């Protein structure tokens, strides 16, 4: 699916929730295309939210990959020394 096709799909997914018969269109049953195109703006907001979530997940993956790469390098000297118990 091309980016344009996905954008159209997202817009069409929101369109049923947009009331496109605003103003005088309520009386004449005319379809207001400007309101319909606002669905594309709403979809864009959802895409930005998705991008932010993916970026956050990418940072998390990078962190865990760094942890994984450190594990084989751990030596006995890196570990904290146990405290001596007093009796």
PyMOL Python script that loads the backbone (N, CA, C, O; Angstrom):
from pymol import cmd

cmd.read_pdbstr("""\
ATOM      1  N   UNK A   1       0.851  -1.178   0.000  1.00  0.00           N
ATOM      2  CA  UNK A   1       0.000   0.000   0.000  1.00  0.00           C
ATOM      3  C   UNK A   1       0.897   1.241   0.000  1.00  0.00           C
ATOM      4  O   UNK A   1       1.817   1.351   0.810  1.00  0.00           O
ATOM      5  N   UNK A   2       0.626   2.148  -0.891  1.00  0.00           N
ATOM      6  CA  UNK A   2       1.424   3.371  -0.964  1.00  0.00           C
ATOM      7  C   UNK A   2       1.036   4.297   0.190  1.00  0.00           C
ATOM      8  O   UNK A   2      -0.032   4.135   0.780  1.00  0.00           O
ATOM      9  N   UNK A   3       1.901   5.272   0.518  1.00  0.00           N
ATOM     10  CA  UNK A   3       1.545   6.220   1.568  1.00  0.00           C
ATOM     11  C   UNK A   3       0.237   6.973   1.265  1.00  0.00           C
ATOM     12  O   UNK A   3      -0.558   7.226   2.170  1.00  0.00           O
ATOM     13  N   UNK A   4       0.018   7.330  -0.009  1.00  0.00           N
ATOM     14  CA  UNK A   4      -1.212   8.044  -0.353  1.00  0.00           C
ATOM     15  C   UNK A   4      -2.429   7.151  -0.142  1.00  0.00           C
ATOM     16  O   UNK A   4      -3.453   7.602   0.372  1.00  0.00           O
ATOM     17  N   UNK A   5      -2.318   5.879  -0.541  1.00  0.00           N
ATOM     18  CA  UNK A   5      -3.431   4.953  -0.336  1.00  0.00           C
ATOM     19  C   UNK A   5      -3.739   4.787   1.153  1.00  0.00           C
ATOM     20  O   UNK A   5      -4.903   4.724   1.548  1.00  0.00           O
ATOM     21  N   UNK A   6      -2.684   4.715   1.980  1.00  0.00           N
ATOM     22  CA  UNK A   6      -2.882   4.587   3.426  1.00  0.00           C
ATOM     23  C   UNK A   6      -3.524   5.852   3.987  1.00  0.00           C
ATOM     24  O   UNK A   6      -4.393   5.771   4.856  1.00  0.00           O
ATOM     25  N   UNK A   7      -3.105   7.022   3.498  1.00  0.00           N
ATOM     26  CA  UNK A   7      -3.695   8.287   3.948  1.00  0.00           C
ATOM     27  C   UNK A   7      -5.182   8.335   3.612  1.00  0.00           C
ATOM     28  O   UNK A   7      -5.994   8.777   4.425  1.00  0.00           O
ATOM     29  N   UNK A   8      -5.534   7.881   2.420  1.00  0.00           N
ATOM     30  CA  UNK A   8      -6.949   7.848   2.024  1.00  0.00           C
ATOM     31  C   UNK A   8      -7.714   6.874   2.911  1.00  0.00           C
ATOM     32  O   UNK A   8      -8.828   7.165   3.345  1.00  0.00           O
ATOM     33  N   UNK A   9      -7.113   5.718   3.178  1.00  0.00           N
ATOM     34  CA  UNK A   9      -7.767   4.726   4.037  1.00  0.00           C
ATOM     35  C   UNK A   9      -8.026   5.286   5.439  1.00  0.00           C
ATOM     36  O   UNK A   9      -9.108   5.100   5.996  1.00  0.00           O
ATOM     37  N   UNK A  10      -7.025   5.974   6.007  1.00  0.00           N
ATOM     38  CA  UNK A  10      -7.187   6.570   7.334  1.00  0.00           C
ATOM     39  C   UNK A  10      -8.274   7.642   7.333  1.00  0.00           C
ATOM     40  O   UNK A  10      -9.088   7.718   8.254  1.00  0.00           O
ATOM     41  N   UNK A  11      -8.276   8.460   6.296  1.00  0.00           N
ATOM     42  CA  UNK A  11      -9.293   9.507   6.185  1.00  0.00           C
ATOM     43  C   UNK A  11     -10.680   8.897   6.091  1.00  0.00           C
ATOM     44  O   UNK A  11     -11.606   9.345   6.768  1.00  0.00           O
ATOM     45  N   UNK A  12     -10.827   7.882   5.259  1.00  0.00           N
ATOM     46  CA  UNK A  12     -12.129   7.225   5.108  1.00  0.00           C
ATOM     47  C   UNK A  12     -12.555   6.527   6.396  1.00  0.00           C
ATOM     48  O   UNK A  12     -13.748   6.390   6.667  1.00  0.00           O
ATOM     49  N   UNK A  13     -11.584   6.089   7.185  1.00  0.00           N
ATOM     50  CA  UNK A  13     -11.903   5.450   8.458  1.00  0.00           C
ATOM     51  C   UNK A  13     -12.486   6.426   9.476  1.00  0.00           C
ATOM     52  O   UNK A  13     -13.296   6.038  10.318  1.00  0.00           O
ATOM     53  N   UNK A  14     -12.084   7.671   9.400  1.00  0.00           N
ATOM     54  CA  UNK A  14     -12.580   8.694  10.335  1.00  0.00           C
ATOM     55  C   UNK A  14     -13.829   9.365   9.787  1.00  0.00           C
ATOM     56  O   UNK A  14     -14.659   9.849  10.557  1.00  0.00           O
ATOM     57  N   UNK A  15     -13.970   9.399   8.485  1.00  0.00           N
ATOM     58  CA  UNK A  15     -15.067  10.116   7.827  1.00  0.00           C
ATOM     59  C   UNK A  15     -16.457   9.785   8.385  1.00  0.00           C
ATOM     60  O   UNK A  15     -17.267  10.700   8.533  1.00  0.00           O
ATOM     61  N   UNK A  16     -16.772   8.530   8.701  1.00  0.00           N
ATOM     62  CA  UNK A  16     -18.118   8.254   9.227  1.00  0.00           C
ATOM     63  C   UNK A  16     -18.412   8.972  10.548  1.00  0.00           C
ATOM     64  O   UNK A  16     -19.573   9.151  10.914  1.00  0.00           O
ATOM     65  N   UNK A  17     -17.356   9.383  11.261  1.00  0.00           N
ATOM     66  CA  UNK A  17     -17.557  10.067  12.540  1.00  0.00           C
ATOM     67  C   UNK A  17     -17.632  11.583  12.386  1.00  0.00           C
ATOM     68  O   UNK A  17     -17.909  12.291  13.353  1.00  0.00           O
ATOM     69  N   UNK A  18     -17.385  12.084  11.175  1.00  0.00           N
ATOM     70  CA  UNK A  18     -17.466  13.519  10.897  1.00  0.00           C
ATOM     71  C   UNK A  18     -18.848  13.826  10.313  1.00  0.00           C
ATOM     72  O   UNK A  18     -19.314  13.146   9.399  1.00  0.00           O
ATOM     73  N   UNK A  19     -19.476  14.834  10.843  1.00  0.00           N
ATOM     74  CA  UNK A  19     -20.799  15.204  10.349  1.00  0.00           C
ATOM     75  C   UNK A  19     -20.623  16.217   9.234  1.00  0.00           C
ATOM     76  O   UNK A  19     -20.344  17.387   9.495  1.00  0.00           O
ATOM     77  N   UNK A  20     -20.784  15.778   7.999  1.00  0.00           N
ATOM     78  CA  UNK A  20     -20.474  16.598   6.827  1.00  0.00           C
ATOM     79  C   UNK A  20     -21.669  17.402   6.319  1.00  0.00           C
ATOM     80  O   UNK A  20     -21.608  17.967   5.227  1.00  0.00           O
ATOM     81  N   UNK A  21     -22.719  17.459   7.069  1.00  0.00           N
ATOM     82  CA  UNK A  21     -23.916  18.204   6.661  1.00  0.00           C
ATOM     83  C   UNK A  21     -24.117  19.375   7.619  1.00  0.00           C
ATOM     84  O   UNK A  21     -25.172  19.506   8.241  1.00  0.00           O
ATOM     85  N   UNK A  22     -23.096  20.225   7.732  1.00  0.00           N
ATOM     86  CA  UNK A  22     -23.112  21.352   8.658  1.00  0.00           C
ATOM     87  C   UNK A  22     -23.758  22.570   8.013  1.00  0.00           C
ATOM     88  O   UNK A  22     -23.891  22.636   6.791  1.00  0.00           O
ATOM     89  N   UNK A  23     -24.156  23.524   8.829  1.00  0.00           N
ATOM     90  CA  UNK A  23     -24.697  24.788   8.339  1.00  0.00           C
ATOM     91  C   UNK A  23     -25.941  24.589   7.503  1.00  0.00           C
ATOM     92  O   UNK A  23     -26.844  23.845   7.884  1.00  0.00           O
ATOM     93  N   UNK A  24     -25.986  25.255   6.361  1.00  0.00           N
ATOM     94  CA  UNK A  24     -27.164  25.158   5.505  1.00  0.00           C
ATOM     95  C   UNK A  24     -27.301  23.765   4.903  1.00  0.00           C
ATOM     96  O   UNK A  24     -28.379  23.393   4.441  1.00  0.00           O
ATOM     97  N   UNK A  25     -26.223  22.997   4.905  1.00  0.00           N
ATOM     98  CA  UNK A  25     -26.278  21.635   4.398  1.00  0.00           C
ATOM     99  C   UNK A  25     -27.234  20.761   5.190  1.00  0.00           C
ATOM    100  O   UNK A  25     -27.733  19.754   4.687  1.00  0.00           O
ATOM    101  N   UNK A  26     -27.486  21.152   6.432  1.00  0.00           N
ATOM    102  CA  UNK A  26     -28.433  20.390   7.253  1.00  0.00           C
ATOM    103  C   UNK A  26     -29.831  20.472   6.657  1.00  0.00           C
ATOM    104  O   UNK A  26     -30.610  19.524   6.757  1.00  0.00           O
ATOM    105  N   UNK A  27     -30.149  21.609   6.037  1.00  0.00           N
ATOM    106  CA  UNK A  27     -31.483  21.797   5.462  1.00  0.00           C
ATOM    107  C   UNK A  27     -31.561  21.290   4.025  1.00  0.00           C
ATOM    108  O   UNK A  27     -32.582  20.754   3.593  1.00  0.00           O
ATOM    109  N   UNK A  28     -30.465  21.470   3.297  1.00  0.00           N
ATOM    110  CA  UNK A  28     -30.481  21.104   1.875  1.00  0.00           C
ATOM    111  C   UNK A  28     -29.910  19.716   1.614  1.00  0.00           C
ATOM    112  O   UNK A  28     -29.950  19.213   0.491  1.00  0.00           O
ATOM    113  N   UNK A  29     -29.380  19.109   2.662  1.00  0.00           N
ATOM    114  CA  UNK A  29     -28.740  17.802   2.554  1.00  0.00           C
ATOM    115  C   UNK A  29     -27.523  17.853   1.634  1.00  0.00           C
ATOM    116  O   UNK A  29     -27.198  16.872   0.965  1.00  0.00           O
ATOM    117  N   UNK A  30     -26.841  19.028   1.608  1.00  0.00           N
ATOM    118  CA  UNK A  30     -25.613  19.176   0.826  1.00  0.00           C
ATOM    119  C   UNK A  30     -24.422  18.702   1.655  1.00  0.00           C
ATOM    120  O   UNK A  30     -24.361  18.924   2.864  1.00  0.00           O
ATOM    121  N   UNK A  31     -23.511  18.069   1.007  1.00  0.00           N
ATOM    122  CA  UNK A  31     -22.311  17.493   1.612  1.00  0.00           C
ATOM    123  C   UNK A  31     -21.222  18.556   1.631  1.00  0.00           C
ATOM    124  O   UNK A  31     -20.854  19.069   0.574  1.00  0.00           O
ATOM    125  N   UNK A  32     -20.699  18.899   2.794  1.00  0.00           N
ATOM    126  CA  UNK A  32     -19.645  19.907   2.925  1.00  0.00           C
ATOM    127  C   UNK A  32     -18.281  19.227   2.835  1.00  0.00           C
ATOM    128  O   UNK A  32     -17.850  18.562   3.777  1.00  0.00           O
ATOM    129  N   UNK A  33     -17.611  19.393   1.710  1.00  0.00           N
ATOM    130  CA  UNK A  33     -16.324  18.729   1.497  1.00  0.00           C
ATOM    131  C   UNK A  33     -15.252  19.224   2.457  1.00  0.00           C
ATOM    132  O   UNK A  33     -14.328  18.485   2.795  1.00  0.00           O
ATOM    133  N   UNK A  34     -15.376  20.483   2.899  1.00  0.00           N
ATOM    134  CA  UNK A  34     -14.373  21.003   3.842  1.00  0.00           C
ATOM    135  C   UNK A  34     -14.411  20.231   5.145  1.00  0.00           C
ATOM    136  O   UNK A  34     -13.369  19.940   5.733  1.00  0.00           O
ATOM    137  N   UNK A  35     -15.609  19.900   5.595  1.00  0.00           N
ATOM    138  CA  UNK A  35     -15.728  19.114   6.822  1.00  0.00           C
ATOM    139  C   UNK A  35     -15.166  17.712   6.588  1.00  0.00           C
ATOM    140  O   UNK A  35     -14.504  17.148   7.459  1.00  0.00           O
ATOM    141  N   UNK A  36     -15.431  17.165   5.423  1.00  0.00           N
ATOM    142  CA  UNK A  36     -14.902  15.836   5.096  1.00  0.00           C
ATOM    143  C   UNK A  36     -13.378  15.852   5.106  1.00  0.00           C
ATOM    144  O   UNK A  36     -12.747  14.909   5.583  1.00  0.00           O
ATOM    145  N   UNK A  37     -12.785  16.929   4.576  1.00  0.00           N
ATOM    146  CA  UNK A  37     -11.327  17.009   4.549  1.00  0.00           C
ATOM    147  C   UNK A  37     -10.735  17.214   5.938  1.00  0.00           C
ATOM    148  O   UNK A  37      -9.560  16.919   6.155  1.00  0.00           O
ATOM    149  N   UNK A  38     -11.528  17.714   6.877  1.00  0.00           N
ATOM    150  CA  UNK A  38     -11.057  17.800   8.257  1.00  0.00           C
ATOM    151  C   UNK A  38     -10.748  16.408   8.800  1.00  0.00           C
ATOM    152  O   UNK A  38      -9.948  16.261   9.725  1.00  0.00           O
ATOM    153  N   UNK A  39     -11.377  15.396   8.230  1.00  0.00           N
ATOM    154  CA  UNK A  39     -11.078  14.020   8.630  1.00  0.00           C
ATOM    155  C   UNK A  39      -9.619  13.689   8.350  1.00  0.00           C
ATOM    156  O   UNK A  39      -8.988  12.954   9.110  1.00  0.00           O
ATOM    157  N   UNK A  40      -9.083  14.229   7.264  1.00  0.00           N
ATOM    158  CA  UNK A  40      -7.669  14.004   6.945  1.00  0.00           C
ATOM    159  C   UNK A  40      -6.794  14.646   8.011  1.00  0.00           C
ATOM    160  O   UNK A  40      -5.756  14.091   8.373  1.00  0.00           O
ATOM    161  N   UNK A  41      -7.194  15.799   8.515  1.00  0.00           N
ATOM    162  CA  UNK A  41      -6.426  16.457   9.577  1.00  0.00           C
ATOM    163  C   UNK A  41      -6.494  15.647  10.865  1.00  0.00           C
ATOM    164  O   UNK A  41      -5.504  15.541  11.589  1.00  0.00           O
ATOM    165  N   UNK A  42      -7.657  15.078  11.148  1.00  0.00           N
ATOM    166  CA  UNK A  42      -7.790  14.222  12.330  1.00  0.00           C
ATOM    167  C   UNK A  42      -6.928  12.977  12.173  1.00  0.00           C
ATOM    168  O   UNK A  42      -6.282  12.541  13.126  1.00  0.00           O
ATOM    169  N   UNK A  43      -6.916  12.409  10.982  1.00  0.00           N
ATOM    170  CA  UNK A  43      -6.081  11.235  10.720  1.00  0.00           C
ATOM    171  C   UNK A  43      -4.608  11.591  10.895  1.00  0.00           C
ATOM    172  O   UNK A  43      -3.837  10.789  11.423  1.00  0.00           O
ATOM    173  N   UNK A  44      -4.211  12.782  10.460  1.00  0.00           N
ATOM    174  CA  UNK A  44      -2.822  13.221  10.605  1.00  0.00           C
ATOM    175  C   UNK A  44      -2.432  13.278  12.073  1.00  0.00           C
ATOM    176  O   UNK A  44      -1.314  12.916  12.437  1.00  0.00           O
ATOM    177  N   UNK A  45      -3.342  13.726  12.906  1.00  0.00           N
ATOM    178  CA  UNK A  45      -3.082  13.757  14.345  1.00  0.00           C
ATOM    179  C   UNK A  45      -2.852  12.349  14.877  1.00  0.00           C
ATOM    180  O   UNK A  45      -1.963  12.134  15.701  1.00  0.00           O
ATOM    181  N   UNK A  46      -3.642  11.393  14.415  1.00  0.00           N
ATOM    182  CA  UNK A  46      -3.464  10.003  14.839  1.00  0.00           C
ATOM    183  C   UNK A  46      -2.129   9.444  14.364  1.00  0.00           C
ATOM    184  O   UNK A  46      -1.477   8.680  15.076  1.00  0.00           O
ATOM    185  N   UNK A  47      -1.726   9.832  13.151  1.00  0.00           N
ATOM    186  CA  UNK A  47      -0.441   9.369  12.621  1.00  0.00           C
ATOM    187  C   UNK A  47       0.699   9.921  13.469  1.00  0.00           C
ATOM    188  O   UNK A  47       1.653   9.200  13.763  1.00  0.00           O
ATOM    189  N   UNK A  48       0.615  11.187  13.866  1.00  0.00           N
ATOM    190  CA  UNK A  48       1.653  11.771  14.721  1.00  0.00           C
ATOM    191  C   UNK A  48       1.744  11.033  16.046  1.00  0.00           C
ATOM    192  O   UNK A  48       2.840  10.809  16.558  1.00  0.00           O
ATOM    193  N   UNK A  49       0.598  10.654  16.606  1.00  0.00           N
ATOM    194  CA  UNK A  49       0.599   9.873  17.841  1.00  0.00           C
ATOM    195  C   UNK A  49       1.276   8.521  17.627  1.00  0.00           C
ATOM    196  O   UNK A  49       2.041   8.061  18.475  1.00  0.00           O
ATOM    197  N   UNK A  50       0.994   7.894  16.498  1.00  0.00           N
ATOM    198  CA  UNK A  50       1.611   6.598  16.188  1.00  0.00           C
ATOM    199  C   UNK A  50       3.123   6.733  16.025  1.00  0.00           C
ATOM    200  O   UNK A  50       3.883   5.879  16.482  1.00  0.00           O
ATOM    201  N   UNK A  51       3.550   7.804  15.375  1.00  0.00           N
ATOM    202  CA  UNK A  51       4.983   8.040  15.184  1.00  0.00           C
ATOM    203  C   UNK A  51       5.669   8.223  16.535  1.00  0.00           C
ATOM    204  O   UNK A  51       6.744   7.671  16.769  1.00  0.00           O
ATOM    205  N   UNK A  52       5.055   8.986  17.409  1.00  0.00           N
ATOM    206  CA  UNK A  52       5.634   9.204  18.740  1.00  0.00           C
ATOM    207  C   UNK A  52       5.756   7.885  19.500  1.00  0.00           C
ATOM    208  O   UNK A  52       6.751   7.647  20.184  1.00  0.00           O
ATOM    209  N   UNK A  53       4.757   7.044  19.380  1.00  0.00           N
ATOM    210  CA  UNK A  53       4.790   5.754  20.063  1.00  0.00           C
ATOM    211  C   UNK A  53       5.901   4.866  19.501  1.00  0.00           C
ATOM    212  O   UNK A  53       6.619   4.214  20.259  1.00  0.00           O
ATOM    213  N   UNK A  54       6.041   4.840  18.184  1.00  0.00           N
ATOM    214  CA  UNK A  54       7.097   4.031  17.559  1.00  0.00           C
ATOM    215  C   UNK A  54       8.475   4.549  17.962  1.00  0.00           C
ATOM    216  O   UNK A  54       9.382   3.760  18.230  1.00  0.00           O
ATOM    217  N   UNK A  55       8.636   5.870  18.004  1.00  0.00           N
ATOM    218  CA  UNK A  55       9.922   6.443  18.415  1.00  0.00           C
ATOM    219  C   UNK A  55      10.257   6.031  19.841  1.00  0.00           C
ATOM    220  O   UNK A  55      11.403   5.700  20.144  1.00  0.00           O
ATOM    221  N   UNK A  56       9.257   6.049  20.718  1.00  0.00           N
ATOM    222  CA  UNK A  56       9.455   5.653  22.106  1.00  0.00           C
ATOM    223  C   UNK A  56       9.849   4.177  22.182  1.00  0.00           C
ATOM    224  O   UNK A  56      10.746   3.808  22.939  1.00  0.00           O
ATOM    225  N   UNK A  57       9.175   3.336  21.395  1.00  0.00           N
ATOM    226  CA  UNK A  57       9.492   1.911  21.382  1.00  0.00           C
ATOM    227  C   UNK A  57      10.890   1.668  20.825  1.00  0.00           C
ATOM    228  O   UNK A  57      11.593   0.771  21.290  1.00  0.00           O
ATOM    229  N   UNK A  58      11.299   2.456  19.836  1.00  0.00           N
ATOM    230  CA  UNK A  58      12.637   2.309  19.262  1.00  0.00           C
ATOM    231  C   UNK A  58      13.697   2.625  20.309  1.00  0.00           C
ATOM    232  O   UNK A  58      14.727   1.955  20.374  1.00  0.00           O
ATOM    233  N   UNK A  59      13.448   3.638  21.127  1.00  0.00           N
ATOM    234  CA  UNK A  59      14.392   3.971  22.201  1.00  0.00           C
ATOM    235  C   UNK A  59      14.473   2.829  23.205  1.00  0.00           C
ATOM    236  O   UNK A  59      15.550   2.506  23.708  1.00  0.00           O
ATOM    237  N   UNK A  60      13.341   2.228  23.488  1.00  0.00           N
ATOM    238  CA  UNK A  60      13.309   1.114  24.423  1.00  0.00           C
ATOM    239  C   UNK A  60      14.065  -0.087  23.860  1.00  0.00           C
ATOM    240  O   UNK A  60      14.818  -0.739  24.584  1.00  0.00           O
ATOM    241  N   UNK A  61      13.876  -0.378  22.600  1.00  0.00           N
ATOM    242  CA  UNK A  61      14.592  -1.485  21.954  1.00  0.00           C
ATOM    243  C   UNK A  61      16.090  -1.208  21.973  1.00  0.00           C
ATOM    244  O   UNK A  61      16.880  -2.107  22.262  1.00  0.00           O
ATOM    245  N   UNK A  62      16.487   0.018  21.669  1.00  0.00           N
ATOM    246  CA  UNK A  62      17.909   0.373  21.674  1.00  0.00           C
ATOM    247  C   UNK A  62      18.503   0.176  23.068  1.00  0.00           C
ATOM    248  O   UNK A  62      19.626  -0.309  23.206  1.00  0.00           O
ATOM    249  N   UNK A  63      17.750   0.551  24.096  1.00  0.00           N
ATOM    250  CA  UNK A  63      18.219   0.375  25.478  1.00  0.00           C
ATOM    251  C   UNK A  63      18.457  -1.110  25.776  1.00  0.00           C
ATOM    252  O   UNK A  63      19.505  -1.482  26.304  1.00  0.00           O
ATOM    253  N   UNK A  64      17.475  -1.954  25.433  1.00  0.00           N
ATOM    254  CA  UNK A  64      17.606  -3.381  25.742  1.00  0.00           C
ATOM    255  C   UNK A  64      18.686  -4.046  24.894  1.00  0.00           C
ATOM    256  O   UNK A  64      19.322  -4.996  25.353  1.00  0.00           O
ATOM    257  N   UNK A  65      18.906  -3.580  23.690  1.00  0.00           N
ATOM    258  CA  UNK A  65      20.016  -4.107  22.890  1.00  0.00           C
ATOM    259  C   UNK A  65      21.361  -3.733  23.523  1.00  0.00           C
ATOM    260  O   UNK A  65      22.305  -4.523  23.502  1.00  0.00           O
ATOM    261  N   UNK A  66      21.436  -2.533  24.082  1.00  0.00           N
ATOM    262  CA  UNK A  66      22.657  -2.119  24.773  1.00  0.00           C
ATOM    263  C   UNK A  66      22.876  -2.975  26.019  1.00  0.00           C
ATOM    264  O   UNK A  66      24.005  -3.375  26.305  1.00  0.00           O
ATOM    265  N   UNK A  67      21.815  -3.255  26.755  1.00  0.00           N
ATOM    266  CA  UNK A  67      21.914  -4.127  27.933  1.00  0.00           C
ATOM    267  C   UNK A  67      22.401  -5.510  27.502  1.00  0.00           C
ATOM    268  O   UNK A  67      23.289  -6.083  28.133  1.00  0.00           O
ATOM    269  N   UNK A  68      21.827  -6.034  26.445  1.00  0.00           N
ATOM    270  CA  UNK A  68      22.223  -7.353  25.933  1.00  0.00           C
ATOM    271  C   UNK A  68      23.702  -7.387  25.571  1.00  0.00           C
ATOM    272  O   UNK A  68      24.388  -8.371  25.846  1.00  0.00           O
ATOM    273  N   UNK A  69      24.192  -6.320  24.957  1.00  0.00           N
ATOM    274  CA  UNK A  69      25.606  -6.297  24.566  1.00  0.00           C
ATOM    275  C   UNK A  69      26.531  -6.176  25.774  1.00  0.00           C
ATOM    276  O   UNK A  69      27.688  -6.592  25.707  1.00  0.00           O
ATOM    277  N   UNK A  70      26.042  -5.617  26.867  1.00  0.00           N
ATOM    278  CA  UNK A  70      26.854  -5.485  28.080  1.00  0.00           C
ATOM    279  C   UNK A  70      26.956  -6.791  28.861  1.00  0.00           C
ATOM    280  O   UNK A  70      27.950  -7.018  29.551  1.00  0.00           O
ATOM    281  N   UNK A  71      25.957  -7.641  28.765  1.00  0.00           N
ATOM    282  CA  UNK A  71      25.925  -8.858  29.577  1.00  0.00           C
ATOM    283  C   UNK A  71      27.170  -9.739  29.413  1.00  0.00           C
ATOM    284  O   UNK A  71      27.712 -10.191  30.421  1.00  0.00           O
ATOM    285  N   UNK A  72      27.640 -10.000  28.205  1.00  0.00           N
ATOM    286  CA  UNK A  72      28.851 -10.842  28.089  1.00  0.00           C
ATOM    287  C   UNK A  72      30.110 -10.171  28.639  1.00  0.00           C
ATOM    288  O   UNK A  72      31.102 -10.847  28.914  1.00  0.00           O
ATOM    289  N   UNK A  73      30.078  -8.879  28.797  1.00  0.00           N
ATOM    290  CA  UNK A  73      31.266  -8.134  29.259  1.00  0.00           C
ATOM    291  C   UNK A  73      31.358  -8.030  30.781  1.00  0.00           C
ATOM    292  O   UNK A  73      32.372  -7.572  31.306  1.00  0.00           O
ATOM    293  N   UNK A  74      30.328  -8.444  31.485  1.00  0.00           N
ATOM    294  CA  UNK A  74      30.321  -8.322  32.945  1.00  0.00           C
ATOM    295  C   UNK A  74      31.392  -9.239  33.536  1.00  0.00           C
ATOM    296  O   UNK A  74      31.493 -10.413  33.182  1.00  0.00           O
ATOM    297  N   UNK A  75      32.174  -8.681  34.430  1.00  0.00           N
ATOM    298  CA  UNK A  75      33.195  -9.474  35.125  1.00  0.00           C
ATOM    299  C   UNK A  75      32.855  -9.529  36.609  1.00  0.00           C
ATOM    300  O   UNK A  75      31.963  -8.830  37.089  1.00  0.00           O
ATOM    301  N   UNK A  76      33.581 -10.368  37.313  1.00  0.00           N
ATOM    302  CA  UNK A  76      33.359 -10.493  38.747  1.00  0.00           C
ATOM    303  C   UNK A  76      33.590  -9.154  39.449  1.00  0.00           C
ATOM    304  O   UNK A  76      32.904  -8.831  40.419  1.00  0.00           O
ATOM    305  N   UNK A  77      34.545  -8.386  38.963  1.00  0.00           N
ATOM    306  CA  UNK A  77      34.863  -7.084  39.582  1.00  0.00           C
ATOM    307  C   UNK A  77      33.742  -6.061  39.398  1.00  0.00           C
ATOM    308  O   UNK A  77      33.661  -5.090  40.150  1.00  0.00           O
ATOM    309  N   UNK A  78      32.889  -6.269  38.417  1.00  0.00           N
ATOM    310  CA  UNK A  78      31.774  -5.346  38.202  1.00  0.00           C
ATOM    311  C   UNK A  78      30.656  -5.543  39.221  1.00  0.00           C
ATOM    312  O   UNK A  78      29.861  -4.636  39.468  1.00  0.00           O
ATOM    313  N   UNK A  79      30.606  -6.723  39.803  1.00  0.00           N
ATOM    314  CA  UNK A  79      29.507  -7.031  40.718  1.00  0.00           C
ATOM    315  C   UNK A  79      29.748  -6.382  42.071  1.00  0.00           C
ATOM    316  O   UNK A  79      30.896  -6.265  42.498  1.00  0.00           O
ATOM    317  N   UNK A  80      28.685  -5.956  42.759  1.00  0.00           N
ATOM    318  CA  UNK A  80      28.866  -5.362  44.090  1.00  0.00           C
ATOM    319  C   UNK A  80      29.335  -6.428  45.080  1.00  0.00           C
ATOM    320  O   UNK A  80      28.944  -7.594  45.010  1.00  0.00           O
ATOM    321  N   UNK A  81      30.166  -5.994  45.977  1.00  0.00           N
ATOM    322  CA  UNK A  81      30.688  -6.914  47.003  1.00  0.00           C
ATOM    323  C   UNK A  81      29.606  -7.127  48.064  1.00  0.00           C
ATOM    324  O   UNK A  81      28.981  -6.169  48.519  1.00  0.00           O
ATOM    325  N   UNK A  82      29.389  -8.377  48.453  1.00  0.00           N
ATOM    326  CA  UNK A  82      28.383  -8.627  49.491  1.00  0.00           C
ATOM    327  C   UNK A  82      28.849  -8.051  50.826  1.00  0.00           C
ATOM    328  O   UNK A  82      30.034  -8.089  51.160  1.00  0.00           O
ATOM    329  N   UNK A  83      27.908  -7.528  51.565  1.00  0.00           N
ATOM    330  CA  UNK A  83      28.230  -7.004  52.881  1.00  0.00           C
ATOM    331  C   UNK A  83      28.420  -8.150  53.853  1.00  0.00           C
ATOM    332  O   UNK A  83      27.736  -9.171  53.776  1.00  0.00           O
ATOM    333  N   UNK A  84      29.360  -7.965  54.771  1.00  0.00           N
ATOM    334  CA  UNK A  84      29.591  -9.004  55.772  1.00  0.00           C
ATOM    335  C   UNK A  84      28.508  -8.911  56.829  1.00  0.00           C
ATOM    336  O   UNK A  84      28.185  -7.828  57.317  1.00  0.00           O
ATOM    337  N   UNK A  85      27.963 -10.042  57.166  1.00  0.00           N
ATOM    338  CA  UNK A  85      26.917 -10.072  58.185  1.00  0.00           C
ATOM    339  C   UNK A  85      27.556 -10.035  59.571  1.00  0.00           C
ATOM    340  O   UNK A  85      28.513 -10.754  59.859  1.00  0.00           O
ATOM    341  N   UNK A  86      27.001  -9.183  60.407  1.00  0.00           N
ATOM    342  CA  UNK A  86      27.477  -9.133  61.791  1.00  0.00           C
ATOM    343  C   UNK A  86      26.626 -10.057  62.647  1.00  0.00           C
ATOM    344  O   UNK A  86      25.400 -10.074  62.544  1.00  0.00           O
ATOM    345  N   UNK A  87      27.279 -10.800  63.466  1.00  0.00           N
ATOM    346  CA  UNK A  87      26.557 -11.757  64.302  1.00  0.00           C
ATOM    347  C   UNK A  87      26.467 -11.286  65.719  1.00  0.00           C
ATOM    348  O   UNK A  87      25.890 -11.973  66.563  1.00  0.00           O
TER     349      UNK A  87
END
""", "prot")
cmd.dss("prot")
cmd.show_as("cartoon", "prot")
cmd.util.cbc("prot")
cmd.orient("prot")
